[in-house]
Amino acid sequence: MFSSNDIKGLVSAIEKDCEDTLLPPEGGLEAIGQPVIPFVLIRGTRGYLERITHQINGTYINGWYDACAVMIRRLIETLIIESFENNNIAQNIKNSTGDFFYLSDLISKTLSETTWNLSRNARQALPKLKDIGDKSAHSRRFNAVRNDIDKINAEIRVVVQELVYLAGLK
């Protein structure tokens, strides 16, 4: 017969084995492939941007399209903030308590900012990227499918590349 301490020890050993062998590493895995964002656009920028990019590509590869759309939204939001900070105008996208605006206002401020000149393609793409991210994050009955991401893939690339440059990351 096993004592309760023996059982607890066995359970702990099994949990440790599972953690070491079955779970991905604590910091996540790198995506295999680059179906949404070419990693060259982000490589060498900031670690958290690289991890978000791996998550975007990884969720797409695994067919988790809502998660992919939400992570695209997160990357765009982060790059917009990085762009304003790099140009020393972050105060333009903060409310009276010092919090950054929500994405809709971040996009409006980005489109009207005179410090830079976004391309026509990026200007047209930003609302589309927000829309799919919003639907995936907030709509109870919407589930993104592969075609939703595929339709905006060119726009994602244009916006990410422009914002990476505006943020002074490349």
ChimeraX attribute file (.defattr): number of C-alpha atoms within 10 A of each C-alpha:
attribute: neighborCount
match mode: 1-to-1
recipient: residues
	/A:1	4
	/A:2	7
	/A:3	8
	/A:4	9
	/A:5	9
	/A:6	11
	/A:7	11
	/A:8	12
	/A:9	12
	/A:10	12
	/A:11	12
	/A:12	12
	/A:13	12
	/A:14	12
	/A:15	13
	/A:16	12
	/A:17	12
	/A:18	11
	/A:19	13
	/A:20	12
	/A:21	10
	/A:22	10
	/A:23	10
	/A:24	10
	/A:25	10
	/A:26	8
	/A:27	7
	/A:28	11
	/A:29	12
	/A:30	14
	/A:31	19
	/A:32	10
	/A:33	14
	/A:34	16
	/A:35	16
	/A:36	23
	/A:37	21
	/A:38	16
	/A:39	16
	/A:40	11
	/A:41	18
	/A:42	21
	/A:43	14
	/A:44	12
	/A:45	15
	/A:46	10
	/A:47	11
	/A:48	11
	/A:49	18
	/A:50	19
	/A:51	17
	/A:52	19
	/A:53	26
	/A:54	25
	/A:55	20
	/A:56	27
	/A:57	25
	/A:58	23
	/A:59	19
	/A:60	24
	/A:61	18
	/A:62	10
	/A:63	14
	/A:64	16
	/A:65	22
	/A:66	24
	/A:67	20
	/A:68	28
	/A:69	27
	/A:70	21
	/A:71	22
	/A:72	26
	/A:73	24
	/A:74	18
	/A:75	20
	/A:76	24
	/A:77	21
	/A:78	17
	/A:79	23
	/A:80	25
	/A:81	22
	/A:82	19
	/A:83	23
	/A:84	22
	/A:85	17
	/A:86	15
	/A:87	13
	/A:88	10
	/A:89	14
	/A:90	16
	/A:91	13
	/A:92	15
	/A:93	22
	/A:94	16
	/A:95	11
	/A:96	7
	/A:97	6
	/A:98	10
	/A:99	10
	/A:100	17
	/A:101	16
	/A:102	12
	/A:103	20
	/A:104	15
	/A:105	13
	/A:106	20
	/A:107	20
	/A:108	14
	/A:109	16
	/A:110	23
	/A:111	17
	/A:112	13
	/A:113	14
	/A:114	9
	/A:115	11
	/A:116	12
	/A:117	14
	/A:118	18
	/A:119	13
	/A:120	8
	/A:121	12
	/A:122	20
	/A:123	19
	/A:124	14
	/A:125	19
	/A:126	22
	/A:127	15
	/A:128	15
	/A:129	21
	/A:130	21
	/A:131	15
	/A:132	23
	/A:133	24
	/A:134	18
	/A:135	17
	/A:136	22
	/A:137	17
	/A:138	11
	/A:139	10
	/A:140	8
	/A:141	8
	/A:142	13
	/A:143	15
	/A:144	19
	/A:145	14
	/A:146	14
	/A:147	10
	/A:148	14
	/A:149	22
	/A:150	14
	/A:151	11
	/A:152	15
	/A:153	15
	/A:154	14
	/A:155	19
	/A:156	23
	/A:157	16
	/A:158	17
	/A:159	22
	/A:160	22
	/A:161	21
	/A:162	18
	/A:163	24
	/A:164	20
	/A:165	14
	/A:166	22
	/A:167	20
	/A:168	13
	/A:169	18
	/A:170	14
